[in-house]
Amino acid sequence: MIDKKKVRLIAGCMRWGIWGYKMDKPGYQEMIQSCLDVGITTFDHADIYGDHTTEAEFGTAWRDMDIKREDIELISKCGIKLESKYGLKSYDNSKQYILDSVDQSLADLQTDYLDLLLIHRPSPLMDPEVLAEAVTALKKAGKLKQFGVSNFTTAQMTLLSKYVDIAVNQIELSPIRTAAFVDGTLDYMQTNDIQTQAWSPLALSQDLAELTTKKAQREQRITAVAEKNNWTRAELSLLFLKHHPAGIRPIIGTTKPERIKAAAETMKKSLTDEQWFEIWTAVKGQKVA
Ligand SMILES: NC(=O)c1ccc[n+]([C@@H]2O[C@H](COP(=O)([O-])OP(=O)(O)OC[C@H]3O[C@@H](n4cnc5c(N)ncnc54)[C@H](OP(=O)(O)O)[C@@H]3O)[C@@H](O)[C@H]2O)c1
């Protein structure tokens, strides 16, 4: 299992390369060091980030730093085929595709194992037995420590876990993406010891002019709670996730070292149950029943 006592935050690398801030090698190294300085040792990748370029940039960067492989955890994902490479965006969970994708991620990240591989999105064509065979082969070859999924429903997790252990489900979860709190997803994951990783945890779509009236009103209510409690919106979001008993691990996608530091400071604070419900009420726009 990923050590739950470690700092819960995960650094999301999706925007580090050409899909975002286009950092150069010193930029990657500064970000990696900023994470390590505050105890964040887990880095979230996917084969497709930066149109298949970000893992290689990260690999080149961390290998030239004074970091022991066992002191960091590397997550990758596979299963999405991009239009830019394949002409049609689709999913592929076949055994050979997974094995090849992991080999490429290992080469790009300059490592001989992944701490965690996630199936990026559930495919309607997923054959759980075939997927399990791929995971078993990867574990047997020492290329993989843990296996998990991303964006899976409880039904999809139930099906797949008949054939292979699921350690993690990485889902979109934030004060404005709350379905998993009430639709049984988090309950299922707690029951089955599946770690929750939250992508886009901050939900910082701040341009009110671009939002529908209903969403803009929700933003204003959430902002009012943040102001009342002297939190930034980022703090409110992280504390909201931290307070849930599932032990949610937020994956923060910032490309700014100072925001990494701020997020780590935030995770030292906590909410009362009442403050959590204050946020919930603001999000929903009505009292709980
Ligand atoms: N499994 C999946 O399907 C999936 C899908 C999407 C993402 N992910 C993972 O989740 C990670 C996080 O996603 P995300 O980037 O959407 O999440 P996020 O952490 O909620 O958002 C980060 C964005 O918010 C901005 N931001 C503005 N103010 C900020 C503040 N005070 N503190 C921190 N950030 C602030 C950041 O800009 P600056 O860079 O300028 O700070 C960045 O653009 C990704 O990197 C990826 O690893 C997974």
The ligand as an SDF file (V2000), in Angstrom:
LIG
                    3D

 48 52  0  0  0  0  0  0  0  0999 V2000
   -7.1760   10.8170  -13.7900 N   0  0  0  0  0  0  0  0  0  0  0  0
   -7.6680   11.7670  -14.5570 C   0  0  0  0  0  0  0  0  0  0  0  0
   -8.5490   11.5240  -15.3960 O   0  0  0  0  0  0  0  0  0  0  0  0
   -7.1370   13.1520  -14.4070 C   0  0  0  0  0  0  0  0  0  0  0  0
   -7.7760   14.2270  -15.0750 C   0  0  0  0  0  0  0  0  0  0  0  0
   -7.2630   15.5040  -14.9090 C   0  0  0  0  0  0  0  0  0  0  0  0
   -6.1570   15.7080  -14.0840 C   0  0  0  0  0  0  0  0  0  0  0  0
   -5.5480   14.6370  -13.4610 N   0  0  0  0  0  0  0  0  0  0  0  0
   -4.3910   14.8510  -12.5670 C   0  0  0  0  0  0  0  0  0  0  0  0
   -4.7550   15.7850  -11.5850 O   0  0  0  0  0  0  0  0  0  0  0  0
   -3.7760   16.8260  -11.5430 C   0  0  0  0  0  0  0  0  0  0  0  0
   -4.4010   18.0880  -11.0500 C   0  0  0  0  0  0  0  0  0  0  0  0
   -5.3860   18.5450  -11.9520 O   0  0  0  0  0  0  0  0  0  0  0  0
   -5.6660   20.0950  -12.0940 P   0  0  0  0  0  0  0  0  0  0  0  0
   -4.4270   20.7690  -12.5430 O   0  0  0  0  0  0  0  0  0  0  0  0
   -6.8920   20.2570  -12.8890 O   0  0  0  0  0  0  0  0  0  0  0  0
   -5.9520   20.4340  -10.5550 O   0  0  0  0  0  0  0  0  0  0  0  0
   -5.9940   21.7090   -9.6090 P   0  0  0  0  0  0  0  0  0  0  0  0
   -4.8630   21.5950   -8.6500 O   0  0  0  0  0  0  0  0  0  0  0  0
   -7.3900   21.7510   -9.0610 O   0  0  0  0  0  0  0  0  0  0  0  0
   -5.8010   22.9900  -10.5430 O   0  0  0  0  0  0  0  0  0  0  0  0
   -4.5410   23.5080  -10.8150 C   0  0  0  0  0  0  0  0  0  0  0  0
   -4.7450   24.7570  -11.6230 C   0  0  0  0  0  0  0  0  0  0  0  0
   -5.2340   25.7790  -10.7620 O   0  0  0  0  0  0  0  0  0  0  0  0
   -4.3920   26.9290  -10.9000 C   0  0  0  0  0  0  0  0  0  0  0  0
   -4.3590   27.6900   -9.6340 N   0  0  0  0  0  0  0  0  0  0  0  0
   -4.8440   28.9600   -9.4790 C   0  0  0  0  0  0  0  0  0  0  0  0
   -4.6820   29.3810   -8.2260 N   0  0  0  0  0  0  0  0  0  0  0  0
   -4.0840   28.3780   -7.5480 C   0  0  0  0  0  0  0  0  0  0  0  0
   -3.6730   28.2480   -6.1970 C   0  0  0  0  0  0  0  0  0  0  0  0
   -3.8470   29.1840   -5.2790 N   0  0  0  0  0  0  0  0  0  0  0  0
   -3.0710   27.0990   -5.8250 N   0  0  0  0  0  0  0  0  0  0  0  0
   -2.8930   26.1080   -6.7370 C   0  0  0  0  0  0  0  0  0  0  0  0
   -3.2750   26.1800   -8.0380 N   0  0  0  0  0  0  0  0  0  0  0  0
   -3.8730   27.3210   -8.4460 C   0  0  0  0  0  0  0  0  0  0  0  0
   -3.0600   26.3670  -11.2970 C   0  0  0  0  0  0  0  0  0  0  0  0
   -2.3370   27.3990  -11.9730 O   0  0  0  0  0  0  0  0  0  0  0  0
   -0.7570   27.5850  -11.7070 P   0  0  0  0  0  0  0  0  0  0  0  0
   -0.0820   26.4670  -12.3750 O   0  0  0  0  0  0  0  0  0  0  0  0
   -0.4950   28.8980  -12.3510 O   0  0  0  0  0  0  0  0  0  0  0  0
   -0.5670   27.6160  -10.2130 O   0  0  0  0  0  0  0  0  0  0  0  0
   -3.4520   25.2330  -12.2280 C   0  0  0  0  0  0  0  0  0  0  0  0
   -3.7600   25.7360  -13.5220 O   0  0  0  0  0  0  0  0  0  0  0  0
   -3.1940   16.8560  -12.9490 C   0  0  0  0  0  0  0  0  0  0  0  0
   -1.9090   17.4350  -12.9930 O   0  0  0  0  0  0  0  0  0  0  0  0
   -3.1530   15.3820  -13.2730 C   0  0  0  0  0  0  0  0  0  0  0  0
   -1.9870   14.8170  -12.7080 O   0  0  0  0  0  0  0  0  0  0  0  0
   -6.0450   13.3850  -13.6130 C   0  0  0  0  0  0  0  0  0  0  0  0
  1  2  1  0
  2  3  2  0
  2  4  1  0
  4  5  1  0
  4 48  2  0
  5  6  2  0
  6  7  1  0
  7  8  2  0
  8  9  1  0
  8 48  1  0
  9 10  1  0
  9 46  1  0
 10 11  1  0
 11 12  1  0
 11 44  1  0
 12 13  1  0
 13 14  1  0
 14 15  2  0
 14 16  1  0
 14 17  1  0
 17 18  1  0
 18 19  2  0
 18 20  1  0
 18 21  1  0
 21 22  1  0
 22 23  1  0
 23 24  1  0
 23 42  1  0
 24 25  1  0
 25 26  1  0
 25 36  1  0
 26 27  1  0
 26 35  1  0
 27 28  2  0
 28 29  1  0
 29 30  1  0
 29 35  2  0
 30 31  1  0
 30 32  2  0
 32 33  1  0
 33 34  2  0
 34 35  1  0
 36 37  1  0
 36 42  1  0
 37 38  1  0
 38 39  2  0
 38 40  1  0
 38 41  1  0
 42 43  1  0
 44 45  1  0
 44 46  1  0
 46 47  1  0
M  CHG  2   8   1  16  -1
M  END
$$$$
